[in-house]
Amino acid sequence: MILQRPNNIAICFNAPTVKRALEQKKRLLSLESDFNIEWDIRAERIEGNMLSYSQMINEAVLATEAEFMIFLNPSAIPKPEDIHTIIEDLCNGYALSCIIAFGFYGTTKEVFRRIGMMDERFIGGEHEDTDFLLRLKQDNLAINYRYRVHQYPHWALSTDKYPFLYGQFRSITQTIFKMKWFEKEGVFYRTDLFPTEKQAPKWLLSNKKHDIFRSWKTWEDTVYDSLLDGIVFTLVYNSDISNKIATSGKLRVNGSLKLFSKNIKEPTPCSLEQKYPFAKEYTSSKNGNLLLLEFLSDVSTDLIIMIADKNQQQISPWKRIHSNTWNLDDFDIDICDIRVYHDGRVILHHNNFSLLGAEESYTFGLDVYEFSVE
């Protein structure tokens, strides 16, 4: 079933500034001769970077009236023909049409009515796209997925930097994702910890578009122009989705974390204390500071480590450690901020750890979840 081409569409700009949104809008003004367009600029509601990409999308769904919706991230370089491509896909049975993955894509409000809103628990802009694609596949809905990277150059605010917490939260969502989706041997199962989705409000749910629902193709009709994104679509496309629910079991785990630092004054092999034999002949390529972390627990447990300087500027990528040791060297600072997370919860925050020969130990109890499928 082919849908009639819509007269009304909403184009939603996710840019953190009105200026950037207007730059993108200018590229699409010629479309006003083809559609009645709602120009939704989220920076007019709240300016700056938002911690939840999902919340930003959900708010746009509720703030607009048009059934057919287009979403653009600030890096996207849109062309009028891209909008026509998305609308054509949505009228020809695809529940989701992507020009640049989740950086420039379109869908209908009917999708949110049927599978739920985007999951706002995925803060910081990470894993909400994988989650949404898994849900589309679980509901057997076809998508047309493109990843045209040449239309997505890096773009960032010149006068603002992403908050330190933004980077932290992006890593925390990895843990949340694993608590929502249990993966075993290439099959994903929803868990009993996150069994339902946020639903659209009643006024939106009551206005179902049965013609759109009946027009949707099945997942086996999904098409793509490449698997170059390497993570999101590839993972979902190559996985099976089960309708069985994975049952969670909670264990109480005792853990300890040791922090050890050493000042490295010369770029030569340095002998650390014998209690760290793995670093006995550690060589630094620069003059700087060396930080070692040792995590021990009676059950295998994932922690996420974030490190920043005293001004809260992240100085290392997030790191997931799994009952082992980790080192990071060549700091140009003497004091650092260390935060340790488990399942999205802060279990340690040391905002004044010395990198000049300090050593500290911490012990804690953790609730660890394991999953099983009957």
C-alpha positions in Angstrom: 0.0 0.0 0.0 1.4 3.4 -1.1 0.4 6.4 1.0 -0.7 9.7 -0.5 2.1 12.3 -0.3 1.5 14.5 2.7 0.9 18.2 2.4 2.1 19.0 5.9 5.5 18.0 7.4 7.5 19.1 10.4 11.3 19.7 10.0 12.9 19.6 13.5 16.3 21.2 14.1 18.3 19.7 17.0 21.0 22.4 16.9 21.9 23.9 20.3 21.8 27.4 18.9 19.1 29.3 16.9 21.9 30.5 14.6 22.9 27.1 13.5 19.3 26.0 13.0 18.6 29.0 10.8 21.7 28.1 8.7 20.3 24.7 8.0 16.8 26.0 7.5 18.1 28.4 4.8 19.2 25.4 2.7 15.6 24.0 2.7 13.4 27.1 2.1 12.7 26.1 -1.4 10.6 23.2 0.0 7.9 25.7 1.0 6.6 25.5 -2.6 6.1 21.7 -2.1 4.9 21.4 1.5 3.3 23.2 4.4 6.2 23.1 6.8 6.4 23.4 10.5 9.9 24.7 11.3 10.6 23.4 14.7 13.7 24.9 16.3 14.3 23.4 19.6 16.9 26.1 20.6 14.0 28.5 20.8 12.6 26.3 23.7 15.9 25.6 25.3 19.3 26.6 24.0 22.6 24.8 24.6 23.5 21.1 24.7 20.9 18.8 26.2 21.9 15.7 28.2 19.2 13.6 26.6 18.9 13.3 22.9 15.8 11.2 23.4 14.1 13.9 25.4 14.9 16.4 22.6 13.2 14.1 20.0 10.2 13.4 22.2 9.6 17.0 22.9 9.7 17.7 19.1 7.1 15.0 18.6 4.8 16.7 21.1 5.5 20.2 20.0 4.5 19.7 16.3 1.2 18.9 14.6 2.4 17.3 11.4 2.3 13.5 11.2 5.4 13.3 9.0 8.6 14.4 10.8 12.2 15.1 9.8 15.0 15.4 12.4 18.4 17.1 11.8 21.4 17.2 14.0 23.6 20.3 13.8 26.3 18.6 11.8 24.0 17.6 9.0 24.2 19.4 5.7 20.7 19.0 4.3 19.5 19.3 0.7 15.9 19.7 -0.4 16.1 16.5 -2.4 16.9 14.6 0.8 13.6 15.7 2.3 11.8 14.4 -0.8 13.7 11.1 -0.5 12.6 10.6 3.1 9.0 11.5 2.4 9.0 9.0 -0.6 10.3 6.3 1.7 7.7 6.9 4.4 5.0 6.8 1.8 6.3 3.5 0.4 6.2 1.3 3.5 9.3 2.3 5.5 8.7 3.2 9.1 12.1 5.0 9.3 14.1 6.6 6.6 17.7 7.8 7.3 19.9 10.0 5.2 22.7 10.1 7.8 21.8 7.4 10.3 20.2 9.2 13.3 21.9 12.5 12.3 19.3 13.2 9.6 16.3 11.0 9.3 12.5 10.9 9.2 9.6 9.0 10.6 5.9 9.4 11.5 4.2 9.9 14.8 2.5 6.6 14.2 5.8 4.9 14.9 5.9 6.5 18.4 2.3 5.5 19.0 3.0 1.9 18.1 6.4 1.2 19.7 6.7 3.9 22.3 8.7 7.1 22.6 12.4 7.3 22.5 14.0 6.1 25.8 15.1 9.1 27.8 17.1 7.0 30.2 19.8 7.0 27.5 21.4 10.3 28.4 24.3 12.0 26.7 23.4 10.9 23.2 24.4 7.2 23.2 22.6 3.9 22.6 19.2 5.5 22.1 19.5 4.8 18.4 20.5 1.2 18.8 17.6 0.8 21.3 15.1 2.3 18.8 16.3 0.2 15.9 16.0 -3.0 18.0 12.5 -2.0 18.9 11.6 -1.4 15.2 13.1 -4.8 14.3 11.2 -6.5 17.2 8.0 -5.0 15.8 9.0 -6.3 12.3 9.1 -2.8 10.7 11.1 -2.1 7.6 13.6 0.8 7.5 15.7 2.5 4.8 19.0 3.2 6.3 21.7 5.4 4.8 24.9 6.7 6.3 26.1 9.5 4.0 29.1 10.7 6.0 30.1 13.4 3.4 27.0 15.3 4.6 27.9 15.1 8.2 31.2 17.0 8.9 32.2 17.7 12.5 30.5 20.8 13.9 30.7 22.2 17.4 29.9 25.4 19.2 32.9 27.8 19.0 32.2 29.4 22.3 31.0 26.4 24.3 32.3 23.0 25.1 30.3 19.9 26.0 29.9 19.7 29.7 32.1 17.2 31.5 29.0 15.4 32.7 27.9 15.0 29.1 30.9 12.7 28.4 30.3 10.8 31.6 26.7 10.2 30.9 27.4 8.8 27.4 29.4 6.0 29.0 26.9 5.3 31.7 24.3 4.5 29.1 26.3 1.5 28.0 25.5 0.0 31.4 21.8 1.0 31.1 21.6 -0.6 27.6 23.0 -3.9 29.0 20.4 -3.9 31.7 17.6 -3.3 29.2 18.8 -5.7 26.5 20.4 -9.0 27.4 22.5 -10.4 24.5 23.4 -14.1 24.2 24.8 -15.8 21.2 23.7 -13.0 18.8 20.2 -12.9 20.1 18.8 -9.9 22.1 16.2 -10.3 24.8 14.4 -7.5 26.6 14.9 -7.8 30.4 12.4 -7.6 33.2 14.2 -4.6 34.5 13.0 -2.4 31.7 9.9 -4.2 30.3 7.9 -1.2 29.0 8.5 2.1 27.1 7.5 5.6 27.8 4.1 6.1 26.0 2.8 9.0 24.0 0.2 11.1 25.8 -3.5 10.1 25.3 -4.3 12.9 22.9 -1.6 11.6 20.6 -2.3 7.9 21.1 -6.0 8.5 20.3 -5.2 9.8 16.8 -3.9 6.6 15.3 -3.2 6.6 11.6 -4.3 3.1 10.5 -3.4 3.8 6.8 0.2 4.4 7.8 0.2 1.3 10.0 -1.2 -0.9 7.2 1.3 0.5 4.7 4.4 -0.7 6.6 6.6 -3.3 5.1 8.3 -6.0 7.3 11.9 -6.0 8.5 12.9 -8.4 5.7 12.3 -5.5 3.3 14.8 -3.3 5.1 17.4 -1.8 2.8 20.6 0.1 3.3 23.3 1.6 1.2 26.2 0.5 3.4 27.2 -0.9 6.8 29.9 1.7 7.3 28.6 2.9 10.6 30.1 -0.3 12.0 28.2 -0.3 15.2 24.5 0.7 15.4 22.8 -0.6 12.3 25.3 -3.4 11.7 24.7 -4.7 15.2 20.9 -4.7 14.8 20.9 -6.0 11.3 23.1 -9.0 12.1 21.3 -9.9 15.4 18.1 -11.7 16.1 15.5 -10.3 18.4 13.5 -12.6 20.7 10.1 -11.8 22.2 11.1 -13.8 25.3 11.8 -11.8 28.5 15.2 -12.3 30.2 14.7 -12.8 34.0 17.1 -10.9 36.2 18.7 -12.1 39.4 20.4 -9.8 41.8 23.6 -10.6 43.7 25.4 -8.6 46.4 29.0 -8.2 45.5 31.9 -6.9 47.6 34.5 -4.9 45.7 37.6 -2.9 46.3 39.4 -0.2 44.2 43.0 0.8 44.7 44.4 4.0 43.2 48.1 4.5 42.9 50.0 7.3 41.3 53.6 8.1 40.5 55.4 11.1 39.2 57.5 10.3 36.2 60.3 12.8 35.8 62.3 11.1 33.1 61.2 9.1 30.0 63.0 5.9 31.1 61.8 2.6 32.6 60.5 3.1 36.1 60.2 0.5 38.8 56.9 0.6 40.7 56.2 -1.1 43.9 56.3 -4.9 43.8 52.6 -5.1 44.5 52.1 -3.9 40.9 54.3 -6.4 39.0 52.5 -5.8 35.7 54.0 -2.3 35.8 57.5 -3.2 37.1 59.2 -2.1 33.9 56.7 0.5 32.8 58.1 3.0 30.4 56.6 6.5 29.9 57.1 8.1 26.5 56.9 11.5 28.0 57.5 13.3 31.3 54.3 13.3 33.2 52.2 11.4 35.8 51.2 7.7 35.9 47.9 6.6 37.4 47.1 2.9 38.1 43.7 1.5 39.1 43.2 -2.0 40.5 39.7 -3.3 40.8 38.9 -6.6 42.6 35.5 -8.2 43.3 34.3 -11.6 44.2 32.0 -11.7 41.1 32.9 -10.3 37.6 31.6 -6.7 37.6 31.9 -3.8 35.2 32.8 -0.3 36.4 33.2 2.8 34.4 36.0 5.2 35.2 36.0 8.9 34.3 39.0 11.2 34.9 39.1 15.0 34.7 41.3 17.9 35.7 40.5 20.3 38.5 38.5 22.4 36.1 36.3 19.4 35.2 37.7 19.1 31.7 37.8 15.4 30.7 41.4 14.3 30.3 40.8 10.7 29.3 38.1 8.8 27.5 35.7 6.8 29.6 37.0 3.4 30.5 35.2 0.3 31.4 37.2 -2.0 33.7 36.3 -5.6 34.4 38.0 -7.0 37.5 41.5 -6.1 36.5 44.0 -3.3 36.4 44.3 -0.2 34.2 46.9 2.5 33.8 46.9 5.9 32.3 50.0 7.9 31.8 51.5 11.2 30.8 49.2 13.6 32.6 50.3 17.2 32.5 48.5 17.9 35.8 49.1 17.1 39.5 45.6 16.8 40.8 42.7 15.0 39.1 39.0 14.3 39.6 38.1 10.6 39.6 34.5 9.3 39.3 33.6 5.6 39.3 30.2 4.4 38.1 28.3 1.1 38.4 25.0 0.6 36.6 24.6 4.3 36.2 25.3 5.1 39.9 28.3 6.9 41.3 30.1 4.7 43.8 33.2 6.8 44.1 34.0 10.5 43.5 37.4 11.7 44.5 37.8 15.3 43.4 41.2 16.0 44.7 43.4 12.9 44.0 47.1 13.6 43.9 49.2 12.3 41.1 52.4 12.9 43.0 52.8 9.6 44.7 49.4 9.1 46.4 47.9 5.7 47.2 44.3 5.1 48.4 42.0 2.1 48.7 38.2 1.9 48.8 35.8 -0.9 49.5 32.1 -1.1 48.7 29.1 -3.4 48.1 27.4 -3.5 44.8 24.1 -5.0 43.4 25.0 -6.9 40.3 22.4 -8.3 37.9 22.7 -11.5 36.0 20.1 -12.6 33.4 18.7 -15.9 32.2 16.2 -17.0 29.5 14.0 -20.1 29.8 
